[in-house]
Amino acid sequence: MIASSTLLRLPTLSLETSKVAINSRIFPKDQPGVGSFGSHPLLAYRRIVFPSRNSINGKVERCFSTKAVLTDDKSTVTADEEMDIGILSTDPGLEQYKDHFKYRVSRYVDQIKLFTKHEGGLEEFARGYLKFGFNREEGGIVYHEWAPAAQEAQLIGDFNGWDGSNHKMERNQFGVWSIKIPDSDGKPVIPHNSRVKFRFKHGDGVWVDRIPAWIKYATVEPSSFGAPYEGVYWDPPSSERYHFKHPRPLKPLAPRIYEAHVGMSGSEPVVNSYREFADDVLPRIRANNYNTVQLMAVMEHSYYASFGYHVTNFFAVSSRSGTPEDLKYLIDKAHSLGLRVLMDVVHSHASSNVTDGLNGFDVGQSSPDSYFHSGERGYHKLWDSRLFDYANWEVLRFLLSNLRWWLEEYNFDGFRFDGVTSMLYHHHGINMGFSGDYNEYFSEATDVDAVVYLMLANHLIHEILPDATVIAEDVSGMPGLGRPVSDGGVGFDYRLAMAVPDRWIDYLKNKRDMEWSMKEISWSLTNRRYTEKCISYAESHDQAIVGDKTIAFFLMDKEMYSGMSCLTEASPTIDRGIALHKMIHFITMALGGEGYLNFMGNEFGHPEWIDFPREGNEWNYEKCRRQWNLVDTEHLRYKFMNAFDRAMNLLDDEFAFLSSSKQIVSSTNEEDQVIVFERGDLVFVFNFHPENSYDGYKVGCDLPGKYRVALDSDALEFGGHGRVGHDTDHFTMPEGIPGVPETNFNNRPNSFKVLSPSRTCVVYYRVDEADEGNNASNASQSNEKSVAATIEVEVVSEHGNIEESASSKGD
């Protein structure tokens, strides 16, 4: 056991099996379901060395390695571990938690060794869909299902009239049931797109029918209210399969993500399809200069109003919007437009639905024989859902294979992991207000099983697809979540900056405009861990769900129904609302992270809220759609917010400020209500004052030279008042003593003066004099050629002959 004298008490393994203490570690003596379908001798150690990575300082950091004495499988292993965990050198404050990091890293390394020894490695282990579920083999269909609690099992479906008496399955010693159904006359007995289920008898002698856990497609009879889902055998002939035509787009310097829900993406109050989304919505996303689409609710979920977060069938696409081939069409269409596609993956919990989902395999057995923990640990009381046992071998196979399936079968470019906070802690974040105290992250409350699973998942994803983008939805701010696994981190590329939208909602609900604090806004946007990237957002789907409001609706409320026409003068409420909508989204993008996210429709200020059809609204779809007609109608003011959103993204395309590590806030003036900062070589000036405009306002900058307007929220094309001149050159003046920041203006060595109107944001770029000179020279040469040609034509014309020839020469 870990010595009690250490600074941090570490949790033991969660396997509810007998355990053997090995050199201050606890390892499972027996673990069910190891190997192809079982057999697990005790781990035999080998030296594993991970490739070195360059540190942020350009120095090579030696990654952690584990060396041990190799003995026979039945003896105790003596381990002499030497670990160099890179994350500790980046943040010395983590040094006191070194034992915690060593513990979880050793758990990770041990698991990798087990996969290598018994499954051919992690990547091979994650091909579980080639062993479990339905697979074509020579001469027939083979079906495997892990169900240790079953006493007897049968395969039933349309193919046998739902009578399994002739299709009984055999069980091995590890609880895996199998059957091979030979072809008939060279054709599969189970037809493509036919219904199937797994029927088994559990300990009470009761027979139950369940959808196979690894099913690739599941459907429900739409005309029958409350009907159960049916598993569908999906194996279309080549002529009916969708074949990808377009390569994956290159990974962008910074993701600009458009979060979308296919089902509610149509204008009509019905469920939209994958193909309709591909043809109608993807072009809108591309036109607004996003480079990434994040799709919600892809995994099958029987309850539509769960927003896709109560998953019932993990390998199946949501059948409401179409077939697996339809989803492939969508992703391929996105790739053809240069859009990468991320999937909102839910591995934090599973639907408690017994009839349609994975929970149906839980019939009261103990945790080692189930996908989920038993008792309270296996149930999320706020979500009414089941919680996975991340230390269970077959659960790891199921979840890791699930990730590989979506990457390789559907060509997704990465994932946004939902509910990561719930995974990281035994308390699941319930009633926890994280203060940033490191003790909140590294204690007995930490679920190391889940942390190790996430490390394995991120390692796997980046091995399969090195350019994958993987994002964590975590509200706690756990240090190391966004650091590479090889540095002792959890391995995510980005985390969502979830505190940012909360700050905006607090301001919009509770503070008058003059009470907005520039320092607090700036702090909220820049409060993120060094070397760990964030995706910033002002609002996502969370802020639009029934019971809450979008930012546009908070700002303009009922006047959005009557005051959005350009044919009448904007009211003060509408004028303020559009101005602040642009400013809030833009400063969140520019200062809040290394990537940006927007939820479908919020780019143009979609009014009202989202309300999925449910019993409480009489199953109405009216507010489960997107009113694209609002932004498409030329005389409505929604077009202004949409145009500015497009320009924000284009600015990053042109100047790549999101990916720049240079971010300097030089002024947060509470009296003026102005924030000035640099991102890359751009200078941003945000004036939040509701009344005051400032002419000749002095702003600091790094580089000397001439600056011009790059983007202006007050431009007429964005619904502004056109108060800022775009053809004005702003020349810098040196400030103070070079190299002595305290003598500079706002700690910046140079400054220039601008006009800063109230409730506007203006971005300035430095003009490259050399490029400008070349451009001017080229323009001058072009003009000279043009003038010479004109003169020559005129002279020839005066002579009244060979005019045609002279004109040709001039051309």
N, C-alpha and C positions, 0 to 999 in steps of 0.2 A: 504493500500500500504506500501511497505518497506520505512522506513524513509529515506529522502534524505541525512540526516547527516551521515549515515553509510559509512564506508570506501569503500564499493563496492556496486554499483547499480546492483540489481538483475533483471533478466528478469521475466516478468509475464508469466502466462500460455499462451500457444499458441492457445488454443481452440477459434475458431472464433464463440463463442456463447455468450449469455448474461452471466454476471458473477456477483457474489455477494461477496463483501468484508467481510471476516470473520477473525477478529483478526489479521490484518496485513498479511493475506494470500488471495489469489484469487482462488476461486473454481468455477467450472462450475455449472451454475444453471440447465442446461439441457444438457445431453450428449446422442447422439443417439446410439441406439444399445446396451444398457447395459442390463445385465441379460441374460437369455438363448437367447432371441431374442429381449430384450428391457426392459423398465421400470427402471427408475432411480430416486428414492427420494434422497434428500440430505444426505450426509454421516452422519451416527450416530457414534460418536467416542467411542472407547473402548481402554483400555490399552493394548498395544502390547509390550512385552518384548522379545528381541532376546537372544538366548543362549549366555553365556559368552564364550570368546575365550582366550586362553593363549597368552600373549604378547611374543615378542621375548626375553624378559628378564626373562621369566619364571613367571612373576607376572600376576595375573588374572586381566584383564581389563574389566570393566563393559561396555557392549555394549550400544549403544544408545537405549533409550526407549522414548515413548511418552505417557503422561498421560493427560487426558482431562475430562472435565465435560460432562457427557452424558445427552443430552436433547432430546426432541422429534424432529422428522425429519424436521419439518418446521421452527424451531427456530434457532437463531444464536448460534453458538457453541463458548464457551469460552475455550480456550486452554491454559494450563499451561505446557509448554514443558520443559523437562529436558533432555538434550542430552549430552552424553559423547562420543565424536567422537575420536576413538583411533588413527586415522591417525595424528591428531594434536599433540599428545604427541610424536610421532616419529619424526616429522619435525616441530619444533617450528616456522619455517618461514611461515608456513601455518596459524598460529594463527590469523593473520590479516584478513584472508578470512573465518573465522569461520561462519559468517552469510551466506556465500554462501553454505558452507557444510551443515549447519543446514537447509537451504532452500531446497536443493535437497534431503536430507535425509527425511525431512518431506513430500516432494512430493512422495517419494518412499513408505514411511509408509502409507500415505493416499491411494495410489493405491492398496497396499496389502489389506488394510481394505475394499476397495470397492470390490475387488475380493472375499474376504471372505464373505462379506454381500450378494452379488448378484449372485455369481457363485460357491460358495462352496470352494473358495480358489484359489490360483494361479495355483496349479498343475491341478486342475479340469478345470479351465479356459483354460489351454493350451491343452485341449483335443478337441479343436474346430473341428478337422477333423472327429470326431464322430458325429458332428451335421451338419457341412457344407459339401458341395460337395455331392458325391454319397455315400450312405450307405445302406446296406442290413438290412431290418427290417422284422419281421415276415409277410410273405405274400406279400412282394414286395420290391421295391427299392424306397428310399426316397432321394430327391434331394433338397438342400437348397442353395441359393445364395444371398449374400448381394449386392443389386444394387439399392440404394435409388433413383437414377436418372431415373430409368426405369418407363415408364408409363404403359406398358404391357410387358409380358414376356411369352416365350414358350420354351419347351425343344425339340430339334430336333436332328436327327441323322440317322444312317443307319436303326435303328429299326423302324422308322416311315416314311422312304422314304424322310426325311428332310422336312416333312410337319408337322408343330407344331399345326395345327388347333385343333387337338384332344388332345393336351398335353399342354394346357394353364396353367400357374402357378398363384398362389394366393400370394398377397402381404400383409404383416402385417404392422402395423403402424410405424415400424422402418426400413422399406425398405428391409426386408428379403422376398424373393420369394421362394415358396415351391410347391412341387408336389410329390405325391406318385403314383407310377405306379405298380398296382397289378400284381402278377405273373399270367401266363397263363398256365393252366394244371400243376401247381406246379413248373414251370420253370420261371426264370426271363425273362421279355420281352426284356430287353436290354442285348444282348449277351456279354460275356466276349470278350475283344479285338475288340470291335466295336466302330465306331466313333460317337462322340456326340458334340453338341455345345449348348450354351445358346443364344437364340435369344430374343432381346428386342427392344422396341420402346422408343426412348427418346423424350425430350421435343419438338424437331423440327418435330416430326411426322415421323422420319426416323427409319426404322428397321435395326438393325445391328446384325451380328452373331459373337459371341465371344467364346473363349475357356473358360470353367468354371475355376474360380479362384483357386479352390481347386483340380483341376484335378491331378491324380496320374501318368498319362502317356500321352505323346503327340507325334505324329509322323508327318512326312512329306513324300510326294511321292518323292523318290530320283531321279527318272528319269525326273521329271518336274522342270525345273530351276525356282527358285523364287516362287514355290508353297507355299501357306499358310500352316501352321501347323494345325492339327486336334486334338481335344481332344479325348482321348481313354478311354473308360470305362474298368478299369482293375480290375478284380475279378476272378482270375483263380481258378479252382477247386483244392482241396487239393492235388490231384495227380500231379498237374502241378506247385504247389507252391514250392519255395525252403525253406526247413526247416533247420534252423541252427543246426550244429552238435558240434561246438566247443565253449567253454567259452571264454569270453573276457580275454586277457592276463592281468596280474597284472600291475598296473601303475609303470613305471620305476622310479628310483631315479632321472634321468635326461632324457628328451626326446632327442633322436638323430633322426632327422626327415628327411625323404626322400620325397621331394616335387615332385609330379608326375602328369602328364596329360595323362590320359588313351588314348585319341584319337591319340596323336602323339607319343605313346610309342613303336610302332612297327618299324621294320626295313624297311618295304616297304612303298612307298609313298601313303598310304591309311589310312583311319580312323581305328584305332585298336579297338578291342572289350574288354569288361570287362573280359570275360573268357580268352582271349589271354593274357591280362595283368596279370591275376591271375596265369596262368600256366607258362608264360615265363618270366615275369619281377619280380614278387614277390620273386622267389627264388634268383634272383640276389641281391635284396635288403637285404634279410636275410643273404646271403653269405658275404655281406659287413658290417655286424654287426650293421645295423640300427635297432632300436626297434619300430619305428613309421613311418607310411606312411601318407602323407598328400595329399589328392586327390583334384585336381582342376577340375573345369568345370563339376561338377556332376549335378547341377541343370540345367534344360532344358534352352537352349538359342538358339534362332533361327539363330543368326549370329555366325558362327563357329569362325571367326577371332577375336571375342571379347574376346577370351581366357576364356570364361565362365563367364565374369563379367557383361554382359548385360542380366540378367536373364529375361526370359519371363514367365516361369511356375515354381513356387517355390516349389511345392510338387512333381514335376515330375523329374525322372532321365533323363539324356541326352540320347535320343533314338538313337543317332548316334552309340553308343557303345553297345547297347543291351537293354534288358528289365529290369524291376525291379528285376526279379528273377536272372538275370545274375549278377547284382550288388551285390546282397546278396551272391552269390557264391564267388565273389571276396573278400568280407569282411570276410566271413567265412574261406576262404583259408588263408587270412592274419593272422587271429587269430590262425589257426592251426600251423602257422609258428612262433608264438610268437610275431607277429607284431600288434601293435595297429593302428587304422585307424582314422585319423581326416579328417573332411570335410571342404573345403573352402566354407564358407557360406557368401552369399552376401545379407545383409540386409541394406546396406548403400544407395542403390538406385535400380531402376528397369529400364528395357529396355523401351525406348520410343516407341517401336513397338506397334502399335495400333491393328493390325490384329491378332497377335499371343500372345500378352502378357497382363499383368494386366492393362496396360495403356488403353486398349480398353474399360475398364469400366468407364473411365473418359471422359465424353461428355460435359464438360464445367460447371459442377455443382460446388458448393462451397465446401471448404475443409471438413466440417463435413460430407458431403455425399460422400466423395471420399477417396481412399487409400492415396492420395497425397495432399500436400499443393497446393493451387491455386496460380496463378501468378508466379512471379519470385522465390518465396521461394520454389516452387514445381519443379524447373527445375535446373539441374546442367549444366551450360553452357559449361564447358570443356568436360564433358562426354556425353553430349546430352542424358541425362537420367532423369527420374522422381524421386522425393525425397519424402519419406514417411512422413506422419503426425503422429509422434510417440505419440501424446497425444490423438489420436482418439481410442476409445474403440475397434472398430472392426479391426483396424490396429494392435493394440496390440494382439488381439485374433489371428489374422492371422499369425503374425510373431512369437509369443511365441509358438503357436501350431506347426508352421513349425519346430522349433528347436526340440520339443518333438517328432515329426513325424520321423525325421531322426535318432534320438537316439533310439527310440523304434522299429520302423519298420525295420530299416536297421542295427542296432547294431553298429553305429558309436561310437567311444570312445571320441569324443569331436569335437571342431571346431577351425578353424582359421577365425576370423571375418575380412572380407575385408573392406577397406575404412573407418576405424574407425575415422580417422582425419576428414573426410568429415562430419561424423555424429556429432562430438563433438562441432563443431563451425558453426555459421550461415554463416561465410565466406568460410566454407568448406576447409580451408587451402590454398585457391587460392591466389597466389602472397604473401604468408606469409612466412617469414623466421624466424622461431621460435628461439629466442635467449636464452630461459630459464628463462626469466623474468616472475615471477608468475602472473603478471597482464595480460599476454597473455592468461592464462588458465582460469582465474576466473573473468569474466567481462560480460557485456551485449552481448559480442560476443559468449558466451557459450550457446549452445543449450541444456538447461536443460531437455527439453522433451526427447531428444535422450539419455542424460546421464542416466535419470531415466529408460528408456527402457533397456539400457545395464545393469543396476543394476538388473532389474527384470529378464533379460535373464540369467545372470550369476547365480543369486540365483536359478532360476528354473533348469538350467542345473545341478548344483551341488546337488540339492535336488533329482532329478531323478537318477543321476549317480554321487555319491560322488567322485569317482576316475576319473572323466572326466578331460581332459586337454583342456583349452580354452585359445586361443592366440589372442591378438589384433594387427592388423596392424595399428600402429599409428606412424606417423613421428614427431608429435609435442612434445611428451614427457610429456604429462599432468601428474602431480603428483597425485598419488592415483589410477591411472588406474589399477595397478596391486596389489592393496590391497583389502582384503575381503570387501564385502558389509557391514558386521557387524561392520567394523571399519570406515565406512564412505567412503570406496573406491568404485570403479566401479566393482570390482570383478573378473577381469581376472587373470589367473594363470601366464601368461607370456605376454610380449610385444615383438614385433620384434625389434631388434637393427638395425633400418633402416639406421642410419648414417654410419655404418661400411662399407657396400659395396660402398657407395659414396666416402669414404676416399680412398679405394683401386683403384677405377676407376680414381680418381683425380691423384693419384700417378702414375698410369700406363700411363695415358694420358699426364701428364704435368711435371713430374719430372724425372731427370736422377737418376740412382741408388744411386750415392753418395749424392744426395740431400734428400734422405729419412730421415726423422727425427724419431729417436727412441722414443723420448719423445712424439711426436705427435701421433705416432702409438699406443703407450701404452695408452695415454690419451683417444684416440678415442675408444679403446676397453674396457676401464674400466670406462668410463663416463656413469654410470647408477645409478639409484636411489637405495639407501639402502632399503632393504626389498621388493623390487619389481623386480621380476625375468625377465630375458631377454633370448630370443632365438637369438643367434648370427649366422651370415652367411656372407660369403665372396661374394656370388652371389646367386641370385634366378632366377626365370623365368624372372623377370624384366630386368636383365642385359643381357639376351640372346635374347630379342625380336629384330626384324629387326630394323636397325638403330643404334644398339649398338653391343657390342661384349662380348663374354665370357672372363674370365680372361686368359684362355689358348690361345685364339685367339689374345688378346692384346699382350701377351708375345711372341708368335711365329708366328703369322700371316700366310703369304703365305708359310713359310717353313714347316708348318704342312702338306702341300700337298706332300712334297718331302723329308723331313728330319726325318721322324719318324721311319724309318727302323733300326732295330738293326744290320742289315747286313753291315751297313756303320757306320763310326765314327760320333758321334753327333757333329753338328756344334756348335759354341759358342752360337748362338741364341737358339737352341734347348736345350743345356745343361743348360743355364740360365733359360729358360722358365720352364723346368720341375722342376728345383730346387726351383724357386720362387713360382711356382704353389703349391708345397707341403708346403712350409713355410707359404704362405699367408693363405691357408685354415686351417692349423694346429694352428697357433697363434690366428686366429679368433675363432676357436673352444675352445682352451685352456684358453684364456684370456677374451673373449668377452661376456660371458654370462653363464647362468645356463642350457642351452640347445643349440643344434646345428642343423642347417638346411642346406641341400644341394639339389640343383635342379637336377633332372634326367639327367644323362649324364655328368654333370660337375665333378663328382668324377674321371672320367678318362680323363678329358680335351677335351670334345666333341668340335670339331671345328665348325667354322661358326656361324650361328645365327638361330633364329626361325622365320619363315615367314609362317603364315597361308594362305591357299588358299583364294585369294581375286581378285577383278577386276584388281588391280595394278600389279599382277604377273600372270595374265591370269588363275587364279584358280588352281595354281600349288601346289602340295603337296610335292615337292621334299625336301623342307627344313622344313617340318612339320612332322619329324620323328626322330628317334634316330638310329644312325649307330652302333649298338652293335657289328658288325663284326670288328670294329676297335680295341675294347678291347679284343675281342676273338681271334684275330690273334696273334699267339705266337711271331712272329718276329717284331711286332710293339711296339713302346715305350709307347703307351697308357696304357699298362698293368702295368707299373711302378707306374703311378699316381693312378691307381685303387687299386693296392696292398697297397700303403701307406694310402689311404682312409680307406681301410679295417683295417689296423693296428691302425690308429687313434681311430676308434670306439672300437676296441678290447682293447686298452689301458684303455679306460674309463670303459669298462666292468670289467677289472681286478682291477683298482685302484679307480674307482668312483670319479675322480677328478672334473667332471663337477658339481656334487651335493655338493661338499665341499664348505663351507663358508670361508675357509682359502685361501686367494688370496693375495699374497704379491709380489709386483714388487720391487726388491732390486736394480736393476741397469738398467739404460737406457743410455748407453755410446755412445754419438754422434760421438766421434772420432773413437772408435773401431767399431761402428755400431752393437752393441751387446745389446740384451735385456735379462735379467735374472729375472726369477720370480718363485715363488712357488705356486702351486695349490694343495691343500691337502698336502700330504707329498712328492710329486714329485717336482723335480727341473728341470726347463726348461731353456735351453740355446739356444737362437736364434742369429746366426751370419749372418747379412744381408750384410756384406762387400763383394763387388764383387771380391776382390783379396786377402785380408789378412786372413790368418789362424793363430790361436794363440795356441801355445803349452804351457802347464802349466798355462792356464788362470784360474785365481782365481775367484770362484763364492761363494757367501754367501748362507747359509742355516740355518734352525732352529735347527734340531736335530743332535746330534753328532752320529758318527758311520761310517759304510762302505757303499758306494754307488756304484751302477753298472748301466750300460746302460739298460734302459727299451725300448727305441725306438730311432732309428737313421735314419734320412732322407737320410743320405749319404750311407746307406747300399746298396750293389750291387743289392739286390732284389727289391729295390725301384728306380733303375736307377742311383744310386750315384756312388761314386768312392771308397768306402770302406776304408776310411781313419781313421775311429775311431775303436779302438779295443774294442770288446764286452766282453772280458774275463779279463779286467783290473779292479782291485779293487781301489776305490778312498776313502782314509781315511781322515776324517775331522780333522781340527785343531781348538782349541778354539780361539776366537777372543775377545780381550779386557776384560773388567771387567764384570762378570756375573750380569745381571740386569741393566746395564748402557748402553743403546743402542748407545749413542754417541761415546762410545769407541770401538764399534764393527766394523766389516768390512761391509760396506753398511747396517748398522743397523741390521746385522745378527750375532748371537752369535757364529756361526761356519762357517768354509769354507772348500772347497776342490778344487783341481786343475784338469783341464780337457784339452783335446785337442778339440779345436773348429775350424773346417775347415770353409772356406768361404762358404757362401750361404748354410748353414746347420742348422738344428735344432736337438738337442739331448736332450732326457729326461732321468733323473737319478732317481732311486728309492733307498730307504734305505733298506739295507739287514737286516732282523731280525735275529740277531745272535742266538737266542734261536731256531727259526725254522731251521736255517741253521745247528745248532748243532744236532737237532733231525734228520734232513734229512741225515747228515753225519753219525750219529750213525746207522740209519736204513740201509744206504747204506753199512756201514762197516759190520753190522751183516749179511746182505744179501751176501756180498762178502765172509765172513767167512764160511757161510753155503755152498756157491757154491764151495769154495776151499776144504772144508772138504769132500764134496760129491765126488769131483774129485779125491782126494787122496785115498778115500776108494775104489773107482772103480778101480783105478790103482793098489792098493795092491792086491785086490782080483783077478785081472786079471793076476798078476804075478804067482799066484798059479795054474792058468790054470783050475780052477774048479768053480762051482756055479757062473759063471760070470753073467748069466742072472739075478740071484737073487740079486747080488750086484748092478747091474745097476738099478734094480727096487728100491732098497733101496736108492740109490743115488737120484732117482727121487723124 
